[in-house]
Amino acid sequence: MQSRLPDRHYTLPLAALVVVYLAAIFAGFLAPYDPSTQSRDLAFVPPTAVRWVDRSGAIHLRPFVYDGERPYPIRFLVRGAPYRIGRLFSSERHLFGVDAPAVLFLLGTDGFGRDQFSRLLYGARISLFAGPLGALLSVAFGIVLGGAAGFFGGWIDTIIMRAGELFLAVPWFYLLFAVRMALPLRIEPQEAFLMILSIVAVVGWARPARLIRGMVLSGKMRDYVTAARALGASNVQLLWRHVLPQVSGIALTQAALLAPQYILAEATLSFFGLGVGEPVPSWGNMLAVLQRYDVLSSYWWMFLPAGALLGVFLLYYLLADALHERVAALPG
């Protein structure tokens, strides 16, 4: 029973994260509007109320919204702004929408009249994918450097671990800002995204490298590794086939812990105007408007991207905790 418990623990947060990332991938289909479309006369409109019961008390089988005194039903698989899913295909079909002149702003609008729900979905493409991709790069560096330090030891171990201590001693958040400030401010969103990934990967390799080094130090002393060495296996074969497979659980756990930190790093840089800039949405630059007091005090729906960030962070930490339990439950 105990061996099955961790599997059930990590299935739920993993499935929830898969749903969130699929929503980001298919943002064009799920979003009712183009995220860059502005309606200046609809600035800071609160979330649209979706109703099933009209003002006369009659129940409708289809949800609807009011525009003035007239109800407009919410339609499904409607035509709207064209979009692309990756580079595979383009479409004009959206999951839902309403006929003009009615509007459907599920999360309200921003100061330019742009639909916050659509921007939240499109912004997830940058904010959410910065986390796992950055964590993948950091863990990959950690496996290579930590594995080499633990397996070969000597001066290689000394150099790598001293460099790791240097990165651990410097607060990564301030280092992130320092490196970003040294780069050009006016860059394309794609370049900003790649730049953020590169920075977080360089900053974050030290902690997983130290943990993986400890696992490799223990793993290389096992009997089957000694036997493989006696049979003529090379160092590369020993490391690749017998030692590094033992660190997969630690690597996955570290990736789940690092991903929300890197999502926060991207959001913070964009919040201060140092990451992905307008008009391309990211959760960070969507929150940047909260630097204005009038927005902070009057328009509560502008905080919703922060709630989305907290929800994703919680799912990642639940996943990391479940993976840690599973690794601890493994024999040996």
N, C-alpha and C positions, 0 to 999 in steps of 0.2 A: 504493500500500500504506500509506503513512504517513497518508493522509487517512482510512482506515478504522480505523486502530489505536485512536484515542481512543474511537470508537463502541463497540468491543468492551470497552474498559476501563471505561466507565461503565455498561454494560448490566448487568453482574453485581451491583455494589453497589446499583444502582437497583432491580433485580428483587428482591434480598434485602430492601430497605427496604419495597417494596410488600407483600411477604409478611408482614413484621412488622406493618405498619399494618393489613392486612386481618385479621390475628389479633386486633389490638386492637378493630377494629370489630365482629368477630363473637365477642367474648370470651364472651358469654353462651352461645353454642353450643359453644364449645371447652372452657369451664370445666366441670368435673364438679359443682361445688358453688356455692352462693351465697357470694360473698366475705365477707358479714357474718355468716354462720351460725357460731355458737360451739359448741364442745364442750369444756367446761372440763376434763373428765377425759382429754382427748387433747392437752393442752398440750405443745408442743415435741416432737411425735412426729417421728422422722426420716423421710426419704422412704421410701415404700412400695416394696418390691422387687417388680418385675414379672418373672414367671418364665415359661419355656416348658417346663422340665423339673421334674417333681415330685420329692419326696424318695425315691421308689422308683426313680428313674431313667427313668421313662416320659416320652416327649415328647408334649406337647399341641399340637394344631393352633391352639388359641386361647390367647392370653396370659392368665395368671391371677395372683391374689394369694392369699396365705395369711391366714386368720383363725384363729389357733390351729393346729389340725391339719387343718382343712378347706380345700381350695382353692376359690376363687370365680373363675369366668371373667370376664374383662372383656367387657362387652357394648357394642354400638354402637347409636347412635340410641335411647338410653334416655330415659325420662321422668324429670324432676327438677324442681328449683326453677324457677319461671317467670322469664322475663327478656324484655327488650325490646331490639330492635336499632334504635337511633335512636328516631324516633317513627313508624316505618313499620309494624311488626307486632310481635306478642308470640308467644312459644312456650314450650313446656316440654320440647322435645327437646334433648338434649345429645349431643355426638359420642360420648362413651364414659362408662362408669360401671360400678359393681359393685353387686350386691344386698346389702342389709343382712343381717347386721350387719357385713359386711366394709367396709373403707374403702380409698379409693385416693387417697393423698396423694403425688403425684409429686414434689413439692418439700418435703414435710414440712408441719408446722403451726407457727403462732406461739404466743405465750403464752396466747392465748384459744382455742386449738384450731381456728383458722380455716385453711382450706386455702391454703397459700402459692402454689400454682400458679394457682388461681382468682383470688387477689388480684393476682398478677403480671399476668395477662391484663387484668383490669379496671383495674388501676392504670396500665397502658399507655395507656388512653384519655386520661388527664389528662397524664401525664408526657411521652408522645411527641408529642401534638398541641400542647402548649405550645411545642415547638421550632419546627416549620415555620410555625405561625401567627404566632408572635412574629417569626420571621425575615422572613416576608412583610410584616408591618407595618413593620419596620425598613428593609427594602430599598425598600418603597414610599415611605417618607419620604425615604430616601436618593436615590431617583430624582427625586422632585419637587424637593427642596432642592438636591441636587447639580446637577441639570439646570438649574435656574434660576440657580444661582451661576455655572456655567460658560458658559451661553449669554448671559446679560445682563451679567455682570461688574459693575464699578463698586461702588456702595455695597451692592447686593444681595449680591454676592460677598463683600464684606468682612464684613458682618453674619453671614451664614450660616457662613462659614469660621471666624470668631472663636468663634461659638457651638459649632461642631464641635470646635475645639481645647479648649474648656472641658470638653466631655464626654469627650474623649480623655485629658485630663490627670487627671481624677478616676477612680480605679479603679472600674470599673463594678460590681464585686462589692460594695464597701462602699456605693456609692451605692444599689444595689438594697436593701441592708439598711436604709439610712437612710430611704428613701422608704417601705419596708414598715412600719417602726416608727412612722411618722407616721400610719398608717392603723389603723382598729379591729382588735383582735386577734380578736374573736369575730364572724366573718362566715361566711356560707354557702359550701359548697364551690364552687358555680357562680360566686359573686361573687369568691372567692379566685382561681379560674382566670382570670376576666376581668381581675382586678386585676394578676395576674402578667404577662399578655399586654401590658397597657398599660404597665407599668413597663419591661419589657424592650424594647418598641418605642421608648419615649422614650429609653432609655439607649443603644440600639445603632445609631442612624441615622447617626452621625458618620463612621464608617469607610467604609461603602459610599458615602456622599455625597462624600467626598474622592476616591475612585477614579472615581466616575461624573463628577464635575466635570472631572477630567483627560481622560476620554474625550470629553466634550462639547466641551471646549476644542479638542481635536484635530479632532473631527468637524465642527464648524461652519466650519472652514476648508477643507473639501474642495470640489473644483470643482463637483460636482453641487449642493451646498448653495448655493454662490454663484450658480450658474445659476438655481436655483429662486427665490432672492431677487430676481434681476434680472427674472424673469418675474412678479413681483408677489406671491409667496407671503408670508403673514403670519408673524410670529415664532412664533405657536402652531403653524401648519402646518409650518414648518421644523423646530421642535423635536420635534413629535409624529411626523411622517412621515419625516424624513430623518436626524435626529440621534439621538434616543433608541433607535431600533432597533439602533444600533451597540453599545449598552451591555448588550444582553440577556445575552450570555455572561458579562460581569462580574457582572451582577445575580444570575444563577443560581449562579455560583461563590460569591458572598458569602452567598447564602441557605443554601447547603450548609455553609458554614463557621460561620454564626451559629446554625443550628438546634441543633447539639449543645451550644453554650454556653447556650442558653436552656433546653434540657432540664435541663442541670446547674443552672441558676438555680432552676428550679421544684423540683427534687429537694432542693437545699440549703435553700431556704426551708421546704419541708415537713419536712425532717429536723430543723430547729430549732423546729418548731411554729409557723412564721409563714406557712405556705402552706395547702395543702389539709389539713384535719384529719380525724381519725377520726370516724365509722367508714368514711368514703369512702376507698378505697385509692389511693395513688399510690406510685411507687417511692421517693420521698423519705421519706414517713412509714412505709413498710415497713422502711426502714433505720434509722429513729429508735430502734428497740429496741436497736440495737448500742451505744447510749450506756451500757447496763448491762454491767458487767464480766462478770457470770455468763453472760449471753447471748454476749458477745464471745468468751469463752474456751471455751464448751461446745457451742454449737449452730452448726456450720459452715454449715448450709443457710440460715441467716438472712442470709448474705452473697450469696446468689444474685441478688437484685435488682441489686446492684452489678455483677455479671458481665453482666447484661442491659444495664445502662447502658453498660459498656465496649464491648460488642458493637455497640450502636447507634452509639456515637461512632465506632468504627472504620469502619463502613459509610459514615457521612456523610463522614468525611475521605477515604476512598477515592473517593467520588463527587466531592467537591470537587477532588481532585487530578486526576481524569480530565477534569472539566469545564475545569480550568485548562489541561491539555494540549490540549484541543480548541480553546479560545479562542486559545492561542498558535499553533496550527497553521493558523488561518484566515488567508487573504491580507489584506494591508493592515493 
